[in-house]
Amino acid sequence: MTWEELGRLPEEIAEQIELWDGRVVWLRRGPSEHQTFTNLLWSGLRKCARDASIHQPENCWRATTETNVFLHPTGKSDFLTPDFLVHRCLESPYQDVRATDASVVGEVLSPSNKQSDMDAKRGRYASAGIPWYWEVTLAAETSAIAMVRVFGLETEPGPLPDGVHPLRTTNYLITGEWTPADSAGIAFDFPFPIHIPWTELEF
């Protein structure tokens, strides 16, 4: 499918589709908790992005939700729609967000999400060169966040035995992990100082 063909579909159908090299991948809408915790994470990141832009006006950041990120410098046949993201401010309104603009992409995992699907999506973000990937796991029994993990992009694989080669030239490594037991909340310094208290992430 092409971007033009996607645009001819009814909006309620088109918004449930990602294109992976022109192949249609259906997005599963999660329960209401999925949307709630996506918005809470976005709100916290938005506040931190605004503070960073005030203290370092030469670096302008925007935090948003459910925005298409096109994985190649040109064309629209390959895009993902993260639950939340942080990207550099764009030159003009309504401009497409490309992978080169994005610094953080994040996914909120509901208990029904298949790990294989998320692994494939994370691999595509890594291959596109997006520096930071956030993964938010929801608790299975309560309306709460169970864990937040931050992954940093590794661009050079470690040593492997002779004859063994990585399937992808880039990969994410876990660089931060928080649970509600961490009373100080989420604290991370990239791409700008981020501090989100757990009290701001409660349903």
C-alpha positions in Angstrom: 0.0 0.0 0.0 1.2 3.6 -0.7 0.7 6.7 1.4 -1.7 8.0 -1.2 -3.8 4.8 -1.0 -3.8 5.1 2.7 -5.1 8.6 2.5 -8.1 7.5 0.5 -9.3 5.2 3.3 -11.8 6.4 5.9 -10.0 8.2 8.7 -11.2 5.7 11.4 -9.5 2.9 9.4 -6.4 4.8 8.3 -5.5 5.8 11.9 -5.3 2.1 12.8 -2.6 1.3 10.2 1.2 1.6 10.1 3.1 1.0 6.9 6.2 -1.3 7.1 7.9 -0.9 3.8 4.5 -0.6 2.2 3.0 -3.5 4.1 -0.1 -2.8 6.2 0.3 -3.5 9.9 -2.8 -3.1 12.0 -2.5 -1.2 15.3 -4.3 -2.7 18.2 -6.0 -0.2 20.4 -5.4 -0.9 24.1 -7.8 -0.5 27.0 -8.4 3.0 28.5 -5.4 2.5 30.9 -3.2 2.5 27.8 -4.4 5.9 26.7 -4.3 7.3 30.3 -0.7 6.3 31.0 0.4 7.4 27.5 -1.0 10.8 28.2 0.6 10.9 31.7 4.1 10.0 30.2 3.6 12.6 27.5 2.6 15.3 30.0 5.7 14.6 32.1 8.0 14.6 29.1 6.4 17.8 27.7 7.1 19.6 30.9 10.7 18.6 30.9 11.1 19.5 27.2 9.7 22.9 27.9 12.1 23.4 30.8 15.0 22.3 28.7 14.1 24.7 25.9 14.0 27.6 28.4 17.4 26.8 29.8 19.0 25.9 26.5 17.0 27.9 23.9 19.4 26.8 21.1 17.8 23.3 21.6 14.1 23.3 20.9 12.1 20.1 21.8 8.5 19.0 21.3 6.8 16.1 23.0 3.7 14.6 21.5 1.6 11.5 21.2 0.6 9.0 18.4 2.4 10.9 15.6 3.6 9.1 12.5 7.4 8.9 12.4 8.7 8.2 8.8 11.7 6.0 9.0 13.4 7.2 5.8 14.6 10.7 4.8 12.1 10.7 1.9 8.9 8.8 1.0 6.0 7.7 3.2 5.8 4.0 2.7 7.6 3.1 5.9 6.4 4.7 9.2 5.6 3.8 12.8 3.3 5.5 15.2 4.8 5.5 18.7 2.5 6.1 21.7 4.6 9.1 22.7 7.7 10.8 21.3 10.1 13.7 21.6 11.4 15.4 18.5 13.4 18.5 17.6 11.2 21.5 16.7 10.4 21.5 13.0 10.9 24.4 10.7 7.2 24.8 9.8 3.8 23.7 11.0 2.3 20.4 9.8 5.7 19.1 8.7 6.3 15.4 8.7 8.4 13.9 11.5 11.3 11.9 10.2 13.4 9.4 12.2 16.2 12.0 12.0 14.0 14.5 13.9 13.1 12.1 16.6 15.2 11.6 19.8 12.8 9.6 21.9 10.1 7.1 20.9 8.0 5.3 23.4 5.5 2.5 23.6 3.0 1.6 26.4 2.6 -2.1 26.6 -0.7 -3.4 27.7 -0.9 -7.0 29.1 -2.3 -8.1 25.8 0.6 -6.9 23.7 2.7 -9.7 22.1 6.3 -9.5 22.9 7.3 -10.6 19.4 5.4 -7.7 17.9 7.1 -5.2 20.3 10.5 -6.7 19.6 9.9 -6.2 15.8 8.8 -2.7 16.3 11.8 -1.9 18.6 14.1 -3.3 16.0 12.7 -1.0 13.3 13.2 2.0 15.6 16.8 1.0 16.1 17.4 0.4 12.4 16.1 4.0 11.7 18.7 5.3 14.1 16.4 6.8 16.8 18.7 7.4 19.9 16.3 6.5 22.7 13.4 4.0 23.0 11.1 4.0 26.1 9.0 1.0 27.0 6.3 1.3 29.6 4.9 -1.9 31.0 1.4 -1.8 32.7 0.6 -3.9 35.7 -1.5 -7.0 34.9 -3.8 -6.8 37.9 -4.1 -3.1 38.7 -4.4 0.2 36.8 -0.8 1.2 37.3 2.6 1.3 35.6 4.7 -1.7 36.6 7.9 -0.6 35.0 9.5 2.0 32.8 12.6 1.1 30.8 14.8 3.3 28.7 16.9 1.8 25.9 19.9 3.6 24.3 21.0 3.0 20.7 24.1 0.8 20.2 25.6 1.5 16.8 28.6 -0.9 17.0 27.9 -4.6 17.9 30.2 -6.2 20.5 32.7 -8.9 19.5 31.2 -12.1 18.2 32.7 -15.5 17.3 34.2 -15.9 13.8 31.5 -16.5 11.3 28.7 -15.0 13.4 27.1 -11.7 12.3 24.3 -9.6 13.9 21.0 -9.6 12.0 20.9 -5.8 12.6 23.8 -3.3 12.7 22.1 -1.3 15.4 20.4 -2.4 18.6 19.1 -1.0 21.8 20.6 -1.6 25.3 18.7 -1.0 28.5 20.2 2.1 30.1 17.5 2.9 32.7 14.8 1.0 34.6 12.3 2.3 37.2 9.4 0.8 39.1 7.0 2.5 41.6 9.4 1.3 44.4 11.8 4.0 43.1 10.3 6.7 45.2 12.3 9.5 43.5 10.5 8.7 40.2 12.0 8.6 36.8 15.3 10.5 36.4 17.3 10.5 33.1 19.6 13.1 31.5 19.1 12.4 27.8 18.2 14.0 25.5 17.7 16.6 28.2 17.2 16.4 32.0 14.1 14.4 32.7 12.5 14.0 36.1 9.0 12.6 36.4 7.7 11.9 39.9 5.7 8.7 40.3 2.9 10.9 41.8 2.5 12.3 38.3 2.1 8.8 36.8 -0.8 7.6 39.0 -4.2 6.9 37.5 
